[in-house]
Amino acid sequence: MVAKDGGIFTFGKVPFYGSLPGFGITANDVIGMARTPSDLGYYIARSTGEVYGIGITPAYGSSNCNPIAAIFSNPAGLGYRLVTESGATLPFGRAPGGGVPTGNPEICPNYSPYISLAQYDSIQVGESYPQIASLLGDGGLVGTWVPHPVTRTYQWGGAGFMAYGGPNNPTATITFHNNRVIAKTEIGLT
């Protein structure tokens, strides 16, 4: 069970991997949780669209422009769908039902367009999120992984970026731990 503040209550043989208050995260709008197929973690979703991966699982994405009412996970793979208050759904990771949104969700303007390969190459491990945001603008929050302290992954789109994928989708993905760059990857930037 999950409380509105992200507190987790387990019963019987269900494992406990942590809770939002336990990791120092303040919330009062948690709408649900979903388990991973391995039972080595769970996802906690807030009405704001932010999703936290707790245990041995990262979150695969968030939706900051659709009020969220529910989350459900894929019993056969790492992924989930967020259900919006309007009933539309948004896929993340290996989402149940495939990788296409259903209904008419608002497509979030999460990605700063036209990050270049030169901008990507200038990013150094150890730089802070504010330093990166001043160079590129705010990135789209892709996921939050909470084996304390909080680790977050953001993504920026390159020229030709298409929300929810597409052929040759140019992106830069940067992971921050303690608000500092620890890893970065890019696909198709020019």
TABEL-V760779 format. One record per pair of residues at least 4 apart in sequence whose ideal C-beta (glycine too) atoms are under 8 Angstrom apart, sorted by sequence separation. I is the first residue (numbers start at 1). J is the second residue. If there is no record, write none. Layout:
I;J  I;J
This chain:
2;6  3;7  10;14  18;22  19;23  21;25  35;39  36;40  45;49  46;50  53;57  74;78  83;87  84;88  91;95  95;99  101;105  115;119  116;120  117;121  118;122  119;123  123;127  127;131  128;132  129;133  130;134  131;135  132;136  133;137  146;150  147;151  157;161  162;166  165;169  176;180  2;7  3;8  10;15  18;23  20;25  21;26  36;41  45;50  46;51  53;58  63;68  74;79  83;88  84;89  97;102  115;120  127;132  133;138  145;150  146;151  176;181  177;182  2;8  3;9  10;16  20;26  35;41  36;42  45;51  53;59  73;79  74;80  83;89  84;90  91;97  101;107  133;139  144;150  145;151  175;181  176;182  1;8  2;9  20;27  35;42  36;43  44;51  45;52  52;59  53;60  73;80  82;89  91;98  132;139  144;151  145;152  162;169  174;181  175;182  1;9  8;16  34;42  35;43  43;51  44;52  51;59  72;80  81;89  82;90  89;97  91;99  144;152  145;153  160;168  161;169  175;183  1;10  8;17  33;42  34;43  43;52  51;60  71;80  72;81  81;90  91;100  123;132  143;152  144;153  160;169  161;170  174;183  175;184  1;11  8;18  20;30  33;43  43;53  44;54  51;61  71;81  81;91  82;92  91;101  143;153  160;170  161;171  174;184  8;19  33;44  34;45  43;54  51;62  71;82  72;83  81;92  90;101  141;152  142;153  159;170  173;184  7;19  32;44  33;45  41;53  42;54  50;62  70;82  71;83  79;91  80;92  89;101  123;135  141;153  142;154  157;169  158;170  172;184  173;185  6;19  7;20  32;45  41;54  42;55  49;62  70;83  79;92  80;93  88;101  89;102  122;135  141;154  142;155  157;170  158;171  172;185  173;186  6;20  7;21  30;44  31;45  41;55  43;57  49;63  50;64  68;82  69;83  79;93  81;95  88;102  89;103  140;154  157;171  158;172  172;186  5;20  6;21  30;45  31;46  40;55  41;56  42;57  49;64  68;83  69;84  78;93  79;94  80;95  81;96  88;103  90;105  139;154  140;155  156;171  171;186  5;21  30;46  31;47  40;56  41;57  43;59  48;64  49;65  66;82  68;84  69;85  77;93  78;94  79;95  80;96  81;97  87;103  88;104  89;105  119;135  138;154  139;155  140;156  155;171  156;172  170;186  171;187  29;46  30;47  40;57  49;66  67;84  68;85  77;94  79;96  86;103  88;105  119;136  139;156  140;157  155;172  170;187  171;188  172;189  29;47  38;56  49;67  60;78  66;84  67;85  76;94  86;104  155;173  156;174  169;187  170;188  171;189  6;25  27;46  29;48  36;55  38;57  48;67  49;68  60;79  63;82  66;85  74;93  84;103  86;105  137;156  154;173  155;174  169;188  170;189  36;56  47;67  48;68  51;71  60;80  66;86  74;94  136;156  153;173  154;174  168;188  170;190  5;26  6;27  36;57  47;68  57;78  63;84  74;95  75;96  84;105  115;136  153;174  5;27  46;68  47;69  66;88  74;96  132;154  153;175  154;176  4;27  5;28  17;40  45;68  73;96  152;175  153;176  4;28  6;30  15;39  17;41  20;44  66;90  72;96  112;136  151;175  152;176  4;29  5;30  8;33  15;40  17;42  45;70  112;137  129;154  151;176  4;30  45;71  112;138  151;177  3;30  25;52  63;90  112;139  2;30  43;71  111;139  149;177  150;178  158;186  51;80  61;90  110;139  111;140  149;178  2;32  43;73  110;140  158;188  2;33  51;82  61;92  110;141  142;173  151;182  158;189  159;190  20;52  60;92  61;93  108;140  158;190  49;82  59;92  60;93  8;42  19;54  139;174  8;44  18;54  37;73  17;54  18;55  31;68  34;71  36;73  37;74  43;80  45;82  6;44  17;55  31;69  32;70  33;71  34;72  35;73  37;75  17;56  31;70  32;71  34;73  37;76  66;105  6;46  15;55  31;71  37;77  66;106  37;78  51;92  65;106  115;156  2;44  36;78  63;105  65;107  66;108  115;157  116;158  132;174  65;108  114;157  115;158  64;108  65;109  111;155  112;156  113;157  114;158  63;108  65;110  110;155  111;156  112;157  113;158  114;159  6;52  8;54  34;80  64;110  111;157  113;159  129;176  113;161  132;181  111;161  129;179  92;143  123;174  128;179  129;180  111;163  120;172  128;180  110;163  127;180  128;181  126;180  127;181  108;163  125;180  126;181  107;163  125;181  107;164  115;172  124;181  125;182  123;181  125;183  125;184  111;171  123;184  101;164  100;164  120;184  99;164  99;165  120;186  117;186  120;189  117;189  91;164  116;189  117;190  115;189  116;190  64;141  62;141  61;141  62;142  61;142  62;143  60;142  61;143  62;144  59;142  60;143  59;143  58;143  59;144  58;144  59;145  58;145  57;145  53;143  50;141  53;144  51;143  52;144  53;145  54;146  55;147  51;144  52;145  53;146  58;151  50;144  52;146  58;153  25;146  23;146  24;148  23;148  25;150  20;146  22;148  23;149  23;150  18;146  18;147  18;148
